[in-house]
């Protein structure tokens, strides 16, 4: 089955799609082995793994190469992080085509300005709507099931939280009307904010969980109970991996390897063979 069609079926089912964000081929494969039905790429995690100060420091070509290798590593659908499309609407056309050529089932497209020089700021809704329309037109003849996840960073763009929440819902509906298959509102902090967005957004909604600003405020089960269509986990894997590596290195530095359980350090040989498909 076409992987975009499979992803669309997952998003349109009554079951919330839990989709961890991976940062390289082996983390993508671990997501698949754990039983998750799709993999999300994370540009932010790409930048951390590459020791780059900012997400924008990962070029489109680098993003495409990492993403392509992740697609090759798994059998489940992969969603790319296409950032802001790397330019205006005409550049979005090239970006979407390049990610389709890389074999992804869909991608995220955001309204955030990536330079980050003045905190989070967003482009005009008209400019983002045009990007979405161009993205959909680009996919229509080659892969009409290709998924466009329109992200709005509105919740970080205004100081007044109520105004920001209203703007996020307004933008989400504009993006859905423009042809996006679902909309993604990062920076949701509380379950009450999730309830508001779920009520106001007139289409499939994606929410980020496990973030520093919301990890203690709601669970994945809470989001499932509210009928959120998609839950992403943008930084959980990269942060967990770095913490585990740091922990192991600290034990080595202190010559305290015997305090570690070997199950924390190594797969048994069967698991390792499964991981690398020997």
C-alpha positions as CSV (number, residue, x, y, z in Angstrom):
1,X,0.0,0.0,0.0
2,X,1.1,3.6,-0.7
3,X,2.6,4.8,2.6
4,X,0.8,8.2,2.3
5,X,-2.5,6.3,1.9
6,X,-1.6,4.2,5.0
7,X,-0.8,7.3,7.0
8,X,-4.1,8.9,5.9
9,X,-5.9,5.8,7.1
10,X,-4.2,6.0,10.4
11,X,-5.1,9.7,10.8
12,X,-8.7,9.1,9.8
13,X,-9.2,6.2,12.1
14,X,-10.9,6.6,15.5
15,X,-7.6,5.8,17.2
16,X,-5.2,8.5,18.2
17,X,-2.0,8.2,16.2
18,X,1.0,8.3,18.6
19,X,4.1,9.3,16.5
20,X,7.5,9.7,18.3
21,X,10.0,12.0,16.6
22,X,13.2,10.3,15.6
23,X,16.5,11.9,14.7
24,X,18.5,9.3,12.7
25,X,17.9,5.9,11.1
26,X,18.6,3.8,14.2
27,X,16.2,5.8,16.3
28,X,13.6,5.6,13.6
29,X,14.0,1.8,13.5
30,X,13.6,1.6,17.3
31,X,10.3,3.5,17.0
32,X,9.2,0.9,14.5
33,X,10.4,-2.0,16.6
34,X,8.5,-0.7,19.6
35,X,5.3,-1.0,17.6
36,X,4.5,2.5,16.6
37,X,2.8,2.8,13.3
38,X,4.6,5.9,11.9
39,X,7.8,7.9,12.5
40,X,8.0,11.7,12.6
41,X,11.3,13.5,11.7
42,X,12.4,16.3,14.0
43,X,14.4,19.1,12.6
44,X,15.2,20.3,16.1
45,X,16.5,16.9,17.1
46,X,18.5,16.8,13.8
47,X,20.2,20.0,14.9
48,X,21.0,18.7,18.4
49,X,22.4,15.5,17.0
50,X,24.6,17.5,14.6
51,X,25.7,19.9,17.4
52,X,24.3,22.9,15.7
53,X,23.2,26.0,17.7
54,X,20.0,26.5,15.9
55,X,17.5,24.4,14.0
56,X,17.9,26.6,10.9
57,X,21.6,25.5,10.8
58,X,20.5,22.2,9.3
59,X,20.1,23.0,5.6
60,X,17.4,21.6,3.4
61,X,19.9,19.2,1.7
62,X,21.1,17.9,5.1
63,X,17.5,17.5,6.3
64,X,16.7,15.6,3.1
65,X,19.7,13.3,3.4
66,X,18.9,12.4,7.1
67,X,15.2,11.9,6.2
68,X,16.0,9.7,3.2
69,X,18.1,7.4,5.3
70,X,15.4,7.2,7.9
71,X,12.8,6.3,5.2
72,X,15.2,3.6,4.0
73,X,15.6,2.2,7.5
74,X,11.9,1.5,8.3
75,X,8.8,0.0,6.7
76,X,6.3,2.3,8.4
77,X,5.3,5.8,7.0
78,X,7.7,8.6,7.8
79,X,6.7,12.2,8.1
80,X,9.3,14.8,7.3
81,X,10.0,18.1,9.0
82,X,10.0,20.5,6.1
83,X,10.4,23.5,8.5
84,X,8.9,26.6,6.8
85,X,9.4,25.1,3.3
86,X,12.8,26.9,3.1
87,X,11.5,30.0,1.5
88,X,8.5,31.5,-0.3
89,X,5.7,29.6,-2.0
90,X,7.8,28.9,-5.1
91,X,10.5,27.4,-2.9
92,X,7.9,25.4,-1.1
93,X,7.1,23.7,-4.4
94,X,10.7,22.5,-4.7
95,X,10.9,21.5,-1.1
96,X,7.7,19.4,-1.2
97,X,8.8,17.7,-4.5
98,X,12.2,16.9,-3.0
99,X,10.7,15.3,0.1
100,X,8.3,13.3,-2.0
101,X,11.2,12.1,-4.0
102,X,12.9,11.0,-0.7
103,X,9.9,8.7,-0.1
104,X,8.2,10.3,2.9
105,X,4.4,9.9,3.4
106,X,3.9,13.5,4.4
107,X,5.5,16.5,6.0
108,X,5.1,19.3,8.4
109,X,5.0,22.9,7.1
110,X,5.1,25.7,9.6
111,X,4.3,29.4,9.8
112,X,7.2,30.2,12.1
113,X,10.0,32.5,10.9
114,X,13.1,30.3,11.4
115,X,15.8,32.9,12.1
116,X,14.8,33.0,15.7
117,X,16.5,36.4,16.2
118,X,13.5,37.9,18.0
119,X,11.9,34.9,19.7
120,X,9.1,33.2,17.9
121,X,7.4,35.2,15.2
122,X,5.1,34.0,12.4
123,X,4.4,35.0,8.8
124,X,1.1,36.4,7.7
125,X,-1.8,33.9,7.4
126,X,-2.1,34.8,3.7
127,X,1.5,33.8,3.1
128,X,1.1,30.5,4.9
129,X,-2.2,29.7,3.1
130,X,-0.4,30.2,-0.2
131,X,2.4,27.9,0.9
132,X,-0.2,25.2,1.8
133,X,-2.0,25.6,-1.5
134,X,1.2,25.3,-3.5
135,X,2.2,22.2,-1.4
136,X,-1.1,20.5,-2.1
137,X,-0.9,21.4,-5.8
138,X,2.6,19.9,-6.0
139,X,1.4,16.6,-4.5
140,X,-1.9,16.3,-6.3
141,X,-0.9,14.6,-9.6
142,X,1.9,12.4,-8.2
143,X,0.6,11.4,-4.8
144,X,-2.9,12.8,-3.9
145,X,-2.8,11.0,-0.5
146,X,0.4,12.8,0.6
147,X,-0.2,14.4,4.0
148,X,0.4,18.0,4.7
149,X,0.5,18.8,8.5
150,X,0.2,22.6,8.8
151,X,1.9,23.8,12.0
152,X,1.1,27.2,13.6
153,X,3.4,28.6,16.2
154,X,0.8,31.2,17.2
155,X,0.9,30.1,20.9
156,X,4.4,31.5,21.1
157,X,3.9,34.6,19.0
158,X,1.8,36.7,21.5
159,X,2.3,37.5,25.2
160,X,-1.4,37.3,26.1
161,X,-2.2,33.6,26.4
162,X,-5.9,33.9,25.6
163,X,-5.2,35.9,22.5
164,X,-2.5,33.4,21.4
165,X,-4.9,30.5,21.9
166,X,-7.6,32.3,19.8
167,X,-5.0,33.0,17.1
168,X,-3.8,29.4,17.1
169,X,-7.4,28.2,16.5
170,X,-8.1,30.8,13.9
171,X,-4.9,29.9,12.0
172,X,-5.5,26.2,12.3
173,X,-8.9,26.6,10.6
174,X,-7.5,28.8,7.9
175,X,-4.8,26.2,7.1
176,X,-7.4,23.3,7.0
177,X,-9.6,25.4,4.7
178,X,-6.5,25.9,2.4
179,X,-6.1,22.1,2.1
180,X,-4.0,20.9,5.0
181,X,-4.9,17.4,6.1
182,X,-4.4,18.2,9.8
183,X,-3.0,21.0,11.8
184,X,-0.3,21.1,14.5
185,X,-0.3,23.5,17.5
186,X,2.9,23.2,19.5
187,X,3.4,24.9,22.9
188,X,0.1,23.7,24.3
189,X,0.7,23.8,28.1
190,X,-2.5,22.5,29.8
191,X,-5.3,20.1,29.2
192,X,-7.7,23.0,29.2
193,X,-5.9,24.5,26.3
194,X,-6.1,21.2,24.5
195,X,-9.9,21.1,25.2
196,X,-10.2,24.7,23.8
197,X,-8.4,23.8,20.6
198,X,-10.2,20.5,20.1
199,X,-13.5,22.5,20.4
200,X,-12.5,25.4,18.1
201,X,-10.5,23.6,15.4
202,X,-12.7,22.3,12.7
203,X,-10.6,19.4,11.6
204,X,-7.8,16.9,12.7
205,X,-5.6,18.3,15.4
206,X,-2.0,17.3,16.4
207,X,-0.6,18.1,19.8
208,X,2.9,17.8,21.2
209,X,3.3,15.9,24.4
210,X,6.2,15.1,26.7
211,X,7.7,18.6,26.5
212,X,9.3,20.5,29.4
213,X,6.3,22.9,29.5
214,X,3.6,20.2,29.6
215,X,5.0,16.8,30.6
216,X,3.5,17.1,34.1
217,X,0.2,18.6,32.9
218,X,-1.4,15.8,30.8
219,X,-0.8,12.3,29.6
220,X,-1.1,10.6,26.2
221,X,-4.2,8.9,27.6
222,X,-5.7,12.3,28.4
223,X,-5.2,13.3,24.8
224,X,-6.7,10.1,23.5
225,X,-9.7,10.6,25.7
226,X,-10.3,14.0,24.2
227,X,-10.1,12.5,20.7
228,X,-6.9,14.3,19.6
229,X,-6.1,12.8,16.2
230,X,-2.3,12.8,16.4
231,X,0.2,13.1,19.3
232,X,3.8,13.8,18.6
233,X,6.8,13.5,21.0
234,X,9.2,16.0,19.5
235,X,12.2,15.8,21.9
236,X,11.7,12.7,24.0
237,X,14.0,10.4,22.1
238,X,16.9,12.7,21.6
239,X,16.9,13.9,25.2
240,X,16.5,10.3,26.5
241,X,19.4,9.1,24.3
242,X,21.7,11.8,25.4
243,X,20.9,11.2,29.1
244,X,21.6,7.5,28.7
245,X,24.9,8.1,27.0
246,X,25.9,10.7,29.6
247,X,25.0,8.3,32.4
248,X,27.1,5.5,30.8
249,X,30.1,7.8,30.3
250,X,29.9,9.0,33.9
251,X,30.1,5.4,35.1
252,X,33.1,4.8,32.9
253,X,34.9,7.9,34.1
254,X,34.3,6.9,37.7
255,X,35.3,3.3,37.0
256,X,31.9,2.1,38.3
257,X,30.9,-0.1,35.4
258,X,30.0,-2.9,37.9
259,X,27.2,-0.7,39.2
260,X,25.4,-0.8,35.8
261,X,23.1,-3.6,34.9
262,X,24.2,-5.1,31.6
263,X,20.6,-5.0,30.5
264,X,20.8,-1.2,30.6
265,X,23.8,-1.2,28.3
266,X,23.5,-4.0,25.8
267,X,20.8,-5.7,23.7
268,X,21.0,-9.4,23.7
269,X,22.2,-10.7,20.3
270,X,18.7,-11.5,19.0
271,X,17.6,-7.9,19.7
272,X,20.7,-6.5,18.1
273,X,20.2,-8.6,15.0
274,X,16.6,-7.4,14.8
275,X,17.7,-3.9,15.1
276,X,20.2,-3.9,12.3
277,X,18.4,-6.7,10.3
278,X,21.5,-9.0,9.9
